[in-house]
Amino acid sequence: MRIISLNAWGGKLHAALMPYLRKADPDVICLQEVTRSASVSSDWLEYRDGSHVLPQRANLFDEIRAVLPAHDAFFAPMARGKLFAGDTEVWSEFGLATFVRRTLPVIGHAMDFVHGGFSADGYGPHPRARNAQCIRLFDYAAGRPVTVAQLHGLRDLAGKGDTPARHAQAAALVALIERVWYEGEQLVVCGDFNVLPGSITFEALDELGLTDLVVSRGHTDTRTSHYAKEGRFADYMLVTSNVEVTAFDVVAQPEVSDHRALLLEIA
């Protein structure tokens, strides 16, 4: 089974992202920063937050669903806010998406907020609401269930250090996973956590028997050349000890976002 986790950056590097996903053809893909603008026909919109301006695909969720026709698609919006088509404001949803190959039936699914709650009338002030998504599927070939959870951790303008909000987020993530995952079964947790190694987040996940593959395997950078700031850790992939890892990579090329894709293969 091949599992990919990636912060899609709203599809800014769309020309590279789409062929990568089509060629990689993962069994499960967990994506953060996915857009969906149901009433918009434009291909591109623009996110504006003060001096921060970012091109966004209007309907990245639908576009990825189209290049992965053999997958079931699950969208979990965090908020609905305004993007811009020139001078025109348009409503757009922003959140998580998980795609699962249809030969792997989904037998359990939960998504919920781990910080704040859904905002229907704007993205809101930082730190903005965050949610997580957890899917339990059945692997017919291996004859067993596997649970895959993903998180897009809250962004704090003060940095990636631990805060009371991040403590609460970690506890909420564990509680969400425990609603779907059966203890003793295989578990994979991934995403853009927006924390540094050593965070309380990993202490909480350790209680579920999870080990991070990024730091434990010597990787020191999960960002691409499109990210110029200090602090190169953001994305993580964790597994329980009963997951037989046959390959793991923090993908440096191609660059399809300002985050690198995390690619896991399990027996």
C-alpha positions as CSV (number, residue, x, y, z in Angstrom):
1,M,0.0,0.0,0.0
2,R,1.3,3.4,-1.0
3,I,0.3,6.4,1.1
4,I,1.2,10.1,0.4
5,S,0.8,13.1,2.6
6,L,1.2,16.6,1.1
7,N,0.4,20.2,1.9
8,A,-0.9,21.1,-1.6
9,W,-0.5,24.9,-1.1
10,G,-3.8,25.6,-2.7
11,G,-2.5,24.2,-6.0
12,K,-0.1,27.1,-6.6
13,L,2.3,24.8,-8.4
14,H,-0.6,23.2,-10.3
15,A,1.4,22.4,-13.5
16,A,3.8,20.2,-11.5
17,L,1.3,18.9,-8.9
18,M,-1.2,17.3,-11.2
19,P,1.1,15.1,-13.2
20,Y,2.9,14.1,-10.0
21,L,-0.3,12.8,-8.4
22,R,-1.3,11.1,-11.6
23,K,2.0,9.3,-11.9
24,A,2.4,8.5,-8.2
25,D,-1.1,7.0,-8.2
26,P,-1.1,6.4,-4.4
27,D,-3.6,4.1,-2.7
28,V,-4.3,6.7,-0.1
29,I,-3.4,10.4,-0.4
30,C,-3.8,12.9,2.5
31,L,-3.8,16.5,1.3
32,Q,-3.8,19.7,3.3
33,E,-4.6,23.2,2.0
34,V,-7.2,22.1,-0.6
35,T,-9.6,24.6,-2.1
36,R,-13.2,24.1,-3.4
37,S,-15.2,27.0,-4.8
38,A,-18.5,25.5,-5.8
39,S,-20.0,28.6,-7.6
40,V,-16.8,29.7,-9.4
41,S,-15.9,28.9,-13.0
42,S,-12.5,30.5,-13.0
43,D,-9.4,28.3,-12.8
44,W,-7.4,30.7,-10.6
45,L,-8.3,32.9,-7.7
46,E,-6.1,34.9,-5.4
47,Y,-5.8,34.8,-1.6
48,R,-5.0,38.2,0.0
49,D,-4.1,38.7,3.7
50,G,-2.4,42.0,4.0
51,S,0.9,41.8,2.1
52,H,0.6,38.0,1.7
53,V,-0.9,37.3,-1.7
54,L,-1.1,33.8,-3.0
55,P,-2.5,32.3,-6.3
56,Q,-5.0,29.5,-5.6
57,R,-6.8,27.0,-7.8
58,A,-10.5,27.7,-7.5
59,N,-11.5,24.0,-7.4
60,L,-8.4,21.9,-6.5
61,F,-10.5,19.2,-4.9
62,D,-12.5,18.5,-8.0
63,E,-9.4,18.7,-10.2
64,I,-7.6,16.1,-8.1
65,R,-10.7,13.9,-8.1
66,A,-10.6,14.0,-11.9
67,V,-7.0,12.8,-12.1
68,L,-7.7,10.0,-9.5
69,P,-10.9,8.5,-11.0
70,A,-10.3,5.1,-9.2
71,H,-10.4,6.8,-5.8
72,D,-13.2,7.7,-3.4
73,A,-12.8,11.4,-2.3
74,F,-13.5,12.9,1.1
75,F,-13.4,16.7,1.6
76,A,-13.3,18.3,5.1
77,P,-13.5,22.1,5.0
78,M,-12.1,24.2,7.8
79,A,-13.6,27.5,6.7
80,R,-15.3,29.4,4.0
81,G,-13.6,32.7,3.2
82,K,-13.2,35.2,0.4
83,L,-10.8,34.9,-2.5
84,F,-10.5,37.3,-5.4
85,A,-11.1,37.0,-9.1
86,G,-9.6,40.3,-10.1
87,D,-11.6,42.9,-8.1
88,T,-14.4,40.5,-7.5
89,E,-14.7,38.7,-4.1
90,V,-15.8,35.1,-4.3
91,W,-16.5,32.5,-1.6
92,S,-14.2,29.5,-1.3
93,E,-13.8,26.6,1.1
94,F,-10.5,25.5,2.4
95,G,-9.5,22.3,4.2
96,L,-8.4,18.7,4.1
97,A,-9.0,16.1,1.4
98,T,-8.4,12.3,1.6
99,F,-8.5,10.1,-1.5
100,V,-8.7,6.3,-1.1
101,R,-8.5,3.7,-3.9
102,R,-11.9,2.1,-4.3
103,T,-10.5,-1.4,-4.0
104,L,-9.8,-0.5,-0.3
105,P,-13.3,0.0,1.2
106,V,-13.6,2.7,3.9
107,I,-15.1,1.0,6.9
108,G,-14.8,3.8,9.4
109,H,-14.5,7.6,9.0
110,A,-14.5,10.6,11.3
111,M,-13.5,14.2,10.8
112,D,-13.8,17.0,13.4
113,F,-12.2,20.1,14.6
114,V,-9.1,20.0,16.8
115,H,-8.9,23.7,17.2
116,G,-11.8,26.2,17.0
117,G,-14.7,25.5,14.7
118,F,-16.1,25.9,11.2
119,S,-16.4,29.5,10.1
120,A,-18.9,30.1,7.3
121,D,-18.3,33.9,6.9
122,G,-14.5,34.3,6.7
123,Y,-11.2,32.6,7.5
124,G,-10.9,34.5,10.8
125,P,-7.9,35.8,12.8
126,H,-4.8,33.7,13.5
127,P,-4.5,31.1,14.9
128,R,-7.4,29.9,12.7
129,A,-9.5,26.8,13.1
130,R,-8.0,23.5,12.3
131,N,-9.5,20.0,11.7
132,A,-8.4,16.4,11.3
133,Q,-9.6,13.5,9.2
134,C,-9.4,9.8,10.1
135,I,-10.3,6.9,7.8
136,R,-10.3,3.2,8.6
137,L,-10.0,1.0,5.5
138,F,-9.8,-2.7,4.7
139,D,-6.9,-4.1,2.8
140,Y,-8.2,-7.2,1.1
141,A,-4.8,-8.3,-0.2
142,A,-3.3,-8.2,3.4
143,G,-6.6,-9.3,5.0
144,R,-6.6,-6.5,7.6
145,P,-7.8,-3.1,8.4
146,V,-5.5,0.0,8.4
147,T,-6.4,3.4,9.8
148,V,-4.9,6.6,8.3
149,A,-5.4,10.0,10.0
150,Q,-4.2,13.4,8.9
151,L,-3.9,16.8,10.5
152,H,-3.2,20.3,9.4
153,G,-1.9,21.8,12.6
154,L,-2.7,25.3,13.7
155,R,-0.5,28.2,12.5
156,D,0.6,30.6,15.2
157,L,2.2,33.8,14.0
158,A,4.5,33.6,17.1
159,G,6.1,30.4,15.7
160,K,6.0,26.6,16.0
161,G,6.7,26.3,19.7
162,D,4.3,24.5,22.1
163,T,1.4,26.6,23.4
164,P,-1.8,25.7,25.4
165,A,-3.7,25.7,22.1
166,R,-1.3,23.1,20.6
167,H,-1.5,21.0,23.8
168,A,-5.3,21.0,23.4
169,Q,-5.0,20.2,19.6
170,A,-2.9,17.2,20.3
171,A,-5.4,15.8,22.8
172,A,-8.2,16.4,20.4
173,L,-6.4,14.6,17.6
174,V,-5.8,11.6,19.8
175,A,-9.5,11.5,20.8
176,L,-10.5,11.7,17.2
177,I,-8.2,8.8,16.2
178,E,-9.6,6.7,19.1
179,R,-13.1,7.1,17.7
180,V,-12.1,5.2,14.5
181,W,-8.9,3.2,15.2
182,Y,-9.1,-0.2,16.9
183,E,-6.2,-0.7,19.3
184,G,-3.8,-3.3,18.0
185,E,-4.5,-2.6,14.3
186,Q,-2.2,-0.7,12.0
187,L,-2.2,3.0,12.3
188,V,-0.6,5.8,10.2
189,V,-0.8,9.5,11.2
190,C,0.5,12.2,8.9
191,G,0.2,15.8,7.8
192,D,1.5,19.3,8.1
193,F,1.7,19.5,11.9
194,N,3.2,23.0,12.0
195,V,5.3,22.1,15.0
196,L,9.0,21.3,15.7
197,P,10.5,17.9,16.6
198,G,10.1,17.4,20.3
199,S,6.7,19.0,20.5
200,I,4.1,17.9,23.0
201,T,2.2,16.6,19.9
202,F,4.6,13.7,19.6
203,E,4.3,12.9,23.3
204,A,0.5,12.6,22.9
205,L,0.9,10.4,19.8
206,D,3.5,8.2,21.5
207,E,0.7,7.1,23.8
208,L,-0.9,5.5,20.8
209,G,2.3,3.6,20.1
210,L,3.3,5.9,17.1
211,T,6.8,6.6,16.0
212,D,7.7,9.4,13.6
213,L,9.5,8.4,10.4
214,V,10.8,11.8,9.4
215,V,13.1,12.6,12.4
216,S,13.9,8.9,13.3
217,R,15.2,8.3,9.8
218,G,17.5,11.3,9.7
219,H,15.5,13.7,7.5
220,T,16.1,17.3,8.4
221,D,14.0,19.2,5.8
222,T,10.4,18.8,4.7
223,R,10.2,22.1,2.8
224,T,11.2,22.9,-0.8
225,S,13.0,25.8,-2.5
226,H,9.7,27.7,-2.5
227,Y,10.0,28.1,1.2
228,A,12.6,30.7,2.2
229,K,12.2,30.9,6.0
230,E,14.1,29.2,8.8
231,G,12.7,26.1,10.4
232,R,12.6,23.4,7.8
233,F,10.4,21.0,9.7
234,A,6.6,21.0,9.2
235,D,5.4,17.6,7.9
236,Y,5.5,14.3,9.6
237,M,4.5,10.7,9.1
238,L,4.1,8.3,12.1
239,V,3.3,4.6,12.3
240,T,2.6,2.0,14.9
241,S,5.2,-0.8,15.4
242,N,3.0,-3.4,13.6
243,V,3.3,-1.4,10.3
244,E,5.9,-3.0,8.1
245,V,7.5,-0.1,6.3
246,T,9.0,-1.2,3.0
247,A,9.9,2.4,1.9
248,F,9.7,5.9,3.1
249,D,10.9,9.1,1.5
250,V,10.6,12.8,2.0
251,V,10.4,13.6,-1.7
252,A,12.8,16.3,-2.9
253,Q,11.9,16.2,-6.6
254,P,9.6,17.1,-8.2
255,E,8.7,20.2,-6.2
256,V,4.9,20.4,-6.3
257,S,4.4,22.8,-3.3
258,D,6.4,24.7,-0.7
259,H,6.2,21.4,1.2
260,R,7.7,18.1,0.2
261,A,5.5,15.1,-0.2
262,L,5.9,12.3,2.3
263,L,5.7,8.9,0.6
264,L,5.2,5.7,2.6
265,E,5.0,2.2,1.3
266,I,3.8,-0.6,3.7
267,A,3.6,-4.4,3.2
